[in-house]
Amino acid sequence: MKSVFLAVSLFSFSALAIPSVGDFAKYEISQGANSLFLSQEIKAIDSNKGLVTVEVSLEQNGKSQSSVSDVDLKTIPTAAALESAIKNCVQIGGTNETVTVKAGTFETCKVPTENGTINLGLVAFGLVKVVGTTDDGQPMTAELVEARQ
């Protein structure tokens, strides 16, 4: 579970012009027969310090755990960055793709990674779908279940 959590957390992106308090995304992550839910929500933004406080929660088999951490605001792409990635998808080595997940249907840029692919879209945290393998070689998918911004 830890490697799945890290993989998804490393590819977190924000949506819309500047991240907003309350931006939320929930993913269903499947690895073999196991699945869990990962949720991310922006709890606070301190523009003076350049920090965004993000709460990350994991739910599996009726058990949940959460953590809160501060992320450098400069590392979170804006809506303009995500729109540019989708518009210039082919130029950055990706493929434009319409993806349907539980949260809906989205126009995305499917970008290859070292261990699979990531579909970026204009949603909270920018992540619509991830397909790949974990550090131990197990197939893994993460799909957006719910988002608000």
DABELZI-V180299 format. One record per run of one state. SS is the DSSP state (H for helix, E for strand, C for the rest). FROM is the first residue (numbers start at 1). TO is the last residue. If there is no record, write none. Layout:
ss=SS from=FROM to=TO
ss=SS from=FROM to=TO
This chain:
ss=C from=1 to=1
ss=H from=2 to=10
ss=C from=11 to=23
ss=E from=24 to=31
ss=C from=32 to=33
ss=E from=34 to=46
ss=C from=47 to=50
ss=E from=51 to=60
ss=C from=61 to=62
ss=E from=63 to=72
ss=H from=73 to=75
ss=C from=76 to=78
ss=H from=79 to=87
ss=C from=88 to=89
ss=H from=90 to=92
ss=C from=93 to=93
ss=E from=94 to=101
ss=C from=102 to=103
ss=E from=104 to=113
ss=C from=114 to=115
ss=E from=116 to=120
ss=C from=121 to=126
ss=E from=127 to=133
ss=C from=134 to=138
ss=E from=139 to=148
ss=C from=149 to=149
